[in-house]
Amino acid sequence: TFYFQPLYRWVAGGLHLLFGDSSVGETYWDAACLLAAALACFAVVKRLSGFRWGLVGAALTLGTFTIGPTWYLIGRGLSEITALGWMSLATMYLLRARLGRPTAALAAGACAVLMFYTRLNHLLLAAFLLAWLLPVRVASRWDEIRRGIRRAHVSPAVIYAGTFAAGVMLFALRTWWYGGRFSLLYGTSFTVQQTGLRL
């Protein structure tokens, strides 16, 4: 039914319409998504360590893709890079939502839904993005995390989670409409790629 990642087919189709050759458009699209990731990294590192270290963080983010073996995949139709772009936007909106802005939480939830639609295996990642609602300087010790959760606003988390849950339900409803099953995994490559291991 939906063997390939659902939203990415629409992204590639739109780029094909705009550029005539989707590989040209995908190069620009991937560059924009990687830039979004680098800018998100810059924003976080700058708050912690200042402007210069923010530039280093952004450069390392871009360097990871361009120097490593993944450079070949830029512009080649990789849905992970598109999902990274949506995740970076969700991160930036969640950083704004930390201040109690409900529209930013709603936009973050919408970006997380688009991330999930682009790459279905990012379902759990969307839940862990809630960590961006914590104060940026919270250390990774359990007592610090508990204190950070107590200081965080609850309403942005509820708005984000509700928006994402609605998006996931719409995806399952779409599968029911086309495939006859209310499922997130029916008709995807999950059944082909699973190892057979269970809990």
N, C-alpha and C positions, 0 to 999 in steps of 0.2 A: 504494500500500500504506500508506505513512505520510507523507502529503503535509504534514501539520502537525507541529509539534514534539511528540514523543511524550509526555513526562512532563507538559508543560503542560496537555494535555487532561485528564489525571487531576487536576491541581491545580484547574483550573476546575470539573471535575465535583464534586470534594469540596467546594469553596466553594459550589457551587450547592446541594448537599445540606444544608450547614450553614445557609446564609442564605436559601435559597429563591430568591434572585436573585443570580446569580454576580457581577454588577457591584458589588453592595454588598460582598460578600466580597473581591473583587479589590481594592477600594480599601483595605480593612484589610490584606490580604496585601501589596500593593505598599508600603504605609506601613511594614510590618514589615521588608520587604526593604531599603527605603531606610534605615531606622534601623540595620539591621545593617551596611550599607555605611558609614554615618556613624560608627558605633561602631568599626569596623575602622580607619577613617582616624584617628579620635581616638587609638586605642591606639598606632598607629605614630608619629604626629606627637608624641604626648606623650613617648614614649621618646627622641625626638630633640631636642625643643625645649621640653618642659615642658607643664604642664597648660593654660595659657592658649592656647598655639598649637595644642594638641590640640583645644580647643573651636573655634578658628577653622577648623581643617581639617575638623572634622565639620560646621560650619555651611556651609562652602563646598561640601561634598559635597551637602548637602541643597539648598542654593541653586542648584546646577547643574541640578537637576531641577525645582525649583519656579519659578524665575525665567525659565529658558530656554524654548524652544518645546516642550520635552518634557513640560511640566506637564500638557498635555491628555491624555497617554497614561497617566497614573497612574489605575489602576482601569479601564482599557479593554482588559484582556486582553493585555498586552504581555509576552511570554515573556522578553525581555531583562532586565526588572526582577527577575523570579523567579530567573533565572540569576545576576544580580548578588547577590542574597541568598545563594544557595548558594556563590558565589565568596567572599563576605565571611566566611562561616562556615569555608570551607576555609582562608582566610588566617589567621583567628584560631587554628585548630587547628595550622596549620603553624608559627605563631609559638611555640606551646607545644612542638611537636615538635622545634624547634631545640635544646631542652634535653635531647634524647634520650628523649623519652616515646613509646614505640611505639604506645600506644593513641590518642594525639593524631594521629599520622601516619596511622593507620588511619581515624580519623574524618575527617581532611582528605581522604583519598582517596575516601571514600564521598561527601562533600559535592561533590568535583570531579566524580564520576560523575553525581550528581544535576544538577549544573550542565550537564554535557554532554547528558544526557537531556532537559533542559529546553530547551536551545538548542544544536542540533547543530553550529553554526558556531563554538562555543567549544572545539572539540577541541584546537587548538594552544594556546589560552590555559591549559588545564590543565597543559601541560608547562612553561609559563613561570611558573606559580605556585611552582615549585620554588625560585625566587629568594628566597622568604620563609624558606627554611632557612638563608640566609646571615645573618651578624650584621647587625643593623639599621644600624649605622654604616658599613658598607662603601660607599666612594665608587664612582662609576660609571666608574672608570678600570680598564683591563684588568689592570694589575698588582695593584691592590687586590682586584679580583674573584677573581683567581687565589689570592691569599692567603686571602680569605674562604672560598673553596671548600675549601682545605686545612684550615681550622679547623673547618669544618662537620662534623657527624656524618653518616656515610654511611647508617646503618641507617634513619633516618626517611625519607630519600630513596628507598631501596629499597622500604620498606613502602608509601609513598605511590604510587610508580610501579607497583608490583605490584597494588595495589588498583585503581588507575585502569585499568590494562591488562586486569584481569579484568572490570571493568565494561564496557569497550569490546568485549571478546570476547563477553560476554553479550548486548550489543546486536546484534552481528553474527549471533549464534546465533538470536536472536529473529527477525531478518529472514529468516534461512534457514528457520525453522520456518513463518513465515506467507507468505513470498514465494518460497521455493525458491532463494534466493541468499544466500551467506555474504558480506554486504556491509554497509558503514555507510551507503552513499548510495542504494542501490536503493529505489525507491518514495518517495523524498523529493522536495522541490521543487528539489533541486540540478540535475537535468537540465533543468528548465524555466528556471531562472534563470541558468544558466551562459552565459558570453559566447562560448564557442567557442575562446577563446585557450588555447594550450598552451605548455609550456616551449619 
